[in-house]
Amino acid sequence: MPSERGAQSVCRRLAMAGRRMSGRRGTSKAVLGLVVGGAAGRVLYVRQGEAFAPSLRPAGSQQVADLGPDAAVAASLSLRGASATDAAGSQGSARHPTSAALVCCGVLGAGTVLAHAATRRRPRITVAAAGTTGSAVSGQDDDSTRAQRASVRRATATATETQLVTDVNPLDGPDGTYQVGIDFGGWLQSAQEEVEAKNLRVEGKLPAWLRGSLVHAGPAKFEFGDDEFVDWVDGQAMLYRVRFLGEGKCEYRNQWLDTSNHRAHRTAGRIAVRETCSRPTLPNPLDRFMYMFEPPNNENGNLHISKFAGGKRCCSMSVGSSLLEFTLTDMKTLGKVNFNDELCEGGPLIFHAEPHVDPVTGEWFTCAIQLVVDLDNFGLKPEYVVYSIEPTAPQEPGAELARRLITRIETEHPSPVHTIALTQKYIVMIQIPYPLNWDGMLNAEKKWLLTGEYEGNLNDYNTWEPHRPTLIRLIDRVTGEQVAPFEADPFFFFHVINAFEEEDVVTLDVVCYNEPPVGFPLRQAKSGDVEDWRGGGGEVRRFKMNVATGELTCTGWPDNCFDEPKVNPKVDGVRHRYSFGVIDDNGMLRLTKQDHETHEVVKWSDQDVSRELPWQPVFVPEPYNEREDAGVLLSFVRDQPTGNTFCVVVNTETMKECARIHFPEGHHIPLHGHGTWMQGDL
């Protein structure tokens, strides 16, 4: 057990830091945070914002806690005109105005102290004794209990309320750089269970109009037996659904996407079939040689969720996966979407772009790469295939349907297209100078054939060629005719923000990188060796293309460090002002609102950046409200110290938190892919 002098030293240093931070932000300097525990009773005193153990009590100090044995009490207090004794005299909950605060969090009996930079706190004060049990709340808390429920997230012997850190200040960290960091080792652990939970605990107030389902997909199983996949994208697909029922009630369910790939791995107890970046474990070289002639299953839709056939059918897909259909009501996997059309004759489609659904017509668009047999040259000829699923397609789940082929584009340098954009007339497709690296793929296959080890990942499958331009293609949505491609300086991208046309000018907002971000094999990422990783690290650029003159101009938004963008679907394909996503803020991800006219960036104001990690937000527009920023942002948020996850609901006009929906305690959700909102009582 640490000494009282050691505990007092920690409290003193943290309180001094809190006063410095409070003074710099021009807010209250009366700050107190303490945690007390141990086999013997503890008495703590305070003077001028500093906490002291009994043996070091200075003259003029006031007693703030006298706790009996077996207690571990966390008191976090922010004062403005209130005395410390008044606030600490009750082991209950009260409210005080928000001000800058430093909370010294720890359990002295366990020798644990948590400390973070002082910032603005939420307006609540809590003293909670360990050994007491927080009652589980089904449904939505009313306003009178919200502060108390929020402050006691886990009432256990070692879990206490911690300081809310809402700002990342580069001056606060070592060597002038504050790096909170992302716990990839924890985030990339496999999911262990399927859960169905009703009456989730809702903290805050959900909008009355919010009814429907938030659905995500993501890689969630990364090993079978002693085998581990090479890349995150190979993880077996899990579906996640949060259902908003109205009246503050929510349900949650996660379920494995039931694919032939997953069944084969699970039955064999090892990697049994080919994945995008992994190969099966086959000790016999002859078996490996024969396996190279087997066609891939292409069943692992772990990145993109979308609706098609007029919004009546659901599918999940990925980089190297076929479209896999599932039913939303029971999350049942139906298998590959049953296509019967001319595209089936040309071989499998690979590297699908994230689908883009026209918010007005419901038509579903994407593009992919198809390797067409070239009999003249005895080889394979790569082509982009741009196609759609019309809203009039059969709506019965599992029914056969035909795709509408919009165009084929021959290219000697095919590169994956992650997202596309739609305007009222055009499909906007960006071809970056990052072509498929056939030599790299063949070398990886050769090593696997000879040794049984496969080391290819997505970065090995492509080669960055900055001497080539980036091509921006405008494709007529109806006829497939193309405008002559616009050539831009080389850039890499994942996500288009939006595109729109005004007279002869098409405007395109894209999150750009000067070169491909560093890719990390799964094992390396789990080890935490990912210093160069940036989840929200791109730069917003605006391209203007005059289809009459062929002129292209580009303006930038330097130091924006933004990605995973979303816009209100009501402005999808027309002029927009705002976008929403995540920003890399000195090593921590923040939910943000971007104003493309003023370049103002507004962050989710209630995020605790010392622990709360948001990802892949989804914008939900408020019905019957034409204001562009009317709605909410939904995001799964990982609490890094506990590994728990909640869904935050953020008002997109103010970027203030409306509510958070807590998933079952201890339920792990790994780093996941894109999601979508499905409106209504589905």
Secondary structure, DSSP 8 states (H G I E B T S, - for coil): ---HHHHHHHHHHHHHHHHHHHHHTT----EEEEEEESSS-EEEEEETTEEE-GGG--TT-EEEEEE-TT-EEEEEEE-SS--HHHHHT-SSEE-----EE---EEEGGGTEEE----EE--S-EEEEETT-------EE--HHHHHHHHH-S--SSS-----------TTSSGGG-------HHHHTS------EE-S-EEEE---TT--EEEEEEEEEE-EETTEE-SSGGGSEEEEEEEEEEETTEEEEEEEE---HHHHHHHHHTS--S--SS-----SSHHHHHHHTTS--------SEEEEETTTTEEEEE-TT---EEEETTTTEEEEE--B-SGGGGG--EES--B-EE-TTT--EEEEEEEEEEETTTTEEEEEEEEEEE-TTS--STT--B--EEEEEEE-SS-----B-EE-SSEEEEEE-S--B-HHHHHHHHHHHHHHS-----TTTTB---TTS-EEEEEEETTT--B---EEE---EEEEEEEEEEETTEEEEEEEEESS------HHHHHHT--TT--TT-EEEEEEEEETTT--EEEEEEEEEEEEEEE--GGGTTS--SEEEEEEEETTEEEEEEEETTT--EEE-TT--TTTEEEEEEEEEE-TT---TT-EEEEEEEEETTTTEEEEEEEETTT--EEEEEE--TT----S---EEEEES--
